[in-house]
């Protein structure tokens, strides 16, 4: 395994990607940029998939998992509820190689969801997970003016069997990507952090738009008003601890303003008022105990 990078084995490794949605398409294009063109794409028919096939030109593409029979490294970029069924499909393939590395890209599921694949009588299936800590919006694939996420500067969460982890570490180093190794028991905890960082940031942005609509501002105006503040806050979080980046009434212990905010929010939107209360509690915890 130590000599994988020196031998450039990943340039000749037969990689299969099952699932050409947001994540699978991003990985296929990224691997291709790194001279690891996927050998097989297992996909559902559609215009975005045809464009991907035309651009990267895999040796084979289609709907059948049996197209993966010559692959040595398989990435399942399928929705979480489909992982176990995909693993079962893998268990029925007659592989030409005796050792297969099989990973899924889910953030919340651990590699144990692939255990059914290990029933394959033809090959030893080494399982793991390789999750890009990135956000993949639905419009990315079909809309040309929305670029794919920058995977070169994305952290990958690696989890799985020891042999698979060693393989994935070498692969990450070949791709020049950063990664973190996650114990299987902590996979869900790892994913929760990503939900807070991405989904809840978007939810807070939506809350701002809803609040500003009540004073007559349209969404574009609300976005223009709030984006400089968000960008500066993110810059502060890059350079400082969360407790040092904290501003606003909680950082000043301004209970009167917080009380007035909550009173007004309960009139405007009780759901947002509940979120304000909970997040303010977190702000006070940072102020009192640090980050």
N, C-alpha and C positions, 0 to 999 in steps of 0.2 A: 504493500500500500504506500510505503514511503516514496517509491519511485514513480508513482502515477503521474505526477505533474511533469517530472523531467522527461518522461517518455511521451508526453502529450497524448496519453491513452484516451483522454476524453474527446479528442478530435475524431477518433475512429470508433468510439463507444457507440453502440446502437441504442439510441434513446427513444423510448415511446412515450407519448403523452396522450392520455385518455381524458377527453374533455377539452373543448375549445371555446369555453366561455371566456369571461373576463380574465381569470387567473391563467388558464391554460394558454390562451392567446398571448398574454404578456410573457409567460415563460418561454413559449416557443420562439417568439421573436428575439427575446434576450439571449437564449441559448444560441440561436443562429448568428447573432452579432458576435458571439464569442467563438465562432467556428465549431460549434457543437450542434449542427443542424439536426433536428429530430428526424429519426429514421422512419417513424410511423406516427400518424395522427389518427386517433380514434375519435370520431366526431359525429354530431348530428348535422344533417345537411342544412345549408343556409348561406346567404350572401357573405356574411363576415368570414365564414369558414373557407369559402371558395377564394376569397381574397388572400387569406393566410396561406393556403396551399399554393396559390400562384406565386406568392412572394418568397416563401422559404423552400418550396419544392422538395417535400419529403419523398422518400422512396415509395411509400405506400400510405394510403388514407382511405377511410371508410368507417362503417358503423360496427364492424365485427371486432371483438376483442382478440379473436384468433390471428388477426394481422400482427399482433405483438410477439408472435412465436420466435422471431429471430432477435428480439431485443434483449439487452442485458440489464438495462436500467429503465424502469417504468415509473412514470409520475402520474398518479391519479388526481387530476384537477376537476373532480366531480363534486356536486353538492353533498353535504354531510350525510343526508339520509340515503345516498346511493353508494356510500363507500363499501359497506359490507357486501352488497350485491356485486359490486365491481370485483371485490376480493374473491368472491365465489367464482366469478367468470375466469379470473386468473388461475384458479385451482384446476380448471379443465383444459388448459392450454398445453400442448406438447412443445416445450421449448427446445431449441437447438443447443442452448447453453445450459450447463449444469448448476450454475449459480446466478440467481436473479435478485437484483436489488429493487424492491418495491416500496414506494413511498406515496403518501397522500399529502395534500397541501392544506388540509383543514387546520384552523387555528385552535379549535376547541377539542377536537378528538385526538386521542393518543393513538399510537401505532397498533395497539391491541385490536382495533377495529379491522385490521387486515389479517387477523389470525386464520380466517377461513382459507386464505390463499396458500397457507403452509400445508394444506392437504394435497397439494399437487404432487403426484407420484413421479413426475419426470424430472423435477429440479428442486434444488434447495432454495426456498424463498426467504430472503433476508429483509425484514420489514422495518419501516421507520416513517417519520413524517418530516416534511420540509416546508415550513410555513413562512411566506414572505410577510413581514409586518408592514403592510402597506394597504391602502384603500383602493378598491377597484370599483368604480362607478359603472352603472349599467350602460350609460351612453358612450363609454370609451370605445367599444368595438365598432359600433355603427357610425359614429360621428368623427369625421376626419379632423375637425378642428379641436378635438379634445385628445391630447397625447396620451399614450400609455404611461403608466407609472414608471418612475426611474428606479429600476431594480438594481442598478449598479450601486446605488447609495442606500439601499434598503437592507435592514437586518433580517436575516433568516433564522427562524427558530427551529433547531434540529432536535429530534427526539427519536428514540427507538432502540433496537438491539445494538450491542457494542460494535459488532462488525459493520453494521449499516452506518453508525455514527462515524466510524473511521473513514468509510467510503465517502460520506457526505462532506466531511471536513476537507478531504482532498479535493473534492469537486468544488467546494466553496473557494478554496485557495486558488484553484485554476481559474475560476470566474472572477477572482479578485473581489469577492463579496465578504461582508462582515456577517458574523453569525453568533448565536448563543446556543449552548446546549442545555436543554430543559429536561429535568427528570419527568417521567411519565405522570407521576402523581401531581405535578405542578402545571400540567398542560392547560387545564381550565383556568387556573389563576393567571397564567401568562396571557391568555386570550382576553380575560376580563380587563386587563390593563389596556389592551388595544381598543376595546369597546369604549372605555372612558376617553381615550385620546382622540378617537375619530368620531364615533357615532354621537357621543354626548357633546362634543364641540359643535357638531352640526345642529344638534337639538337646541343648544344655547343660542346659536345664530338665528335659528327659526324663532326662538322666543323673543329676540330683539326685534325682528321684523313684525311679529304680532303686536308687541307693545307699541312700536312706533306707528303702526297703522292706526292705533287708537287716537293718535294726535295728528292724523292726516297725512303722514309720510308714506309714499309708495315704497315697494320693496327695493327698487334701485336706489332711491334716496337713502333708505336705511342702510343699505350696503355701503354706500359712499361715506356715510357718517361714521360707521363703526369699523370699517376695515383698517384704517390707520391705527386705531387703538388695539385691534387684535394683532396686527403685525408687530407693533412695538412690544406688546405683552409677550409674544412668542420669542422675540429677540432677547427680552429680559430673562425668560426661562432658559434660553440657551446659555446665558452667561452667569446666572445667579441660581441659588437654591429657590424652591418655591416660596419659602417663608420670606426670603429677601426680595422676591419679585412682587410680593403681595402689596396692593394698594387699596384705596377705597375705605368705606366706613368701618368695616371690620378691623382693618389694620390700625385705624385711629380710635378704636373702641367707641365709636359714635353710635350708641344704642338708640338715641332719639331718631336719627335718620333711618336706621334699620327698621324701627317700629313704624315710621311713616311709610317706608317702602312697602312693608308687608300689608299695611292697611290698604294702600292704593292697589297693590297687586291682587288682593282678595276681591276687590271690586272688578278688576279687569279680567283676571284669569286665575282661578284658584289652583289650577295645576301648576302654573308657573310660580305661584306664590309658595307652593310646597317645595318646589325645586330650589327657590331662593332661600327658604328657611334651612334646608338641608345643606346647601353649599356654604351658607354663612356659618353654620356650625363647623364645617371643615376649615373655613378661614380662621375662626377663633382658635381651633386646635393648632393650626400652623403658628398663629401669633403667640400662643402660650407655650407650645412644646417644640416648635421648629418642625423641619421636614424630615 
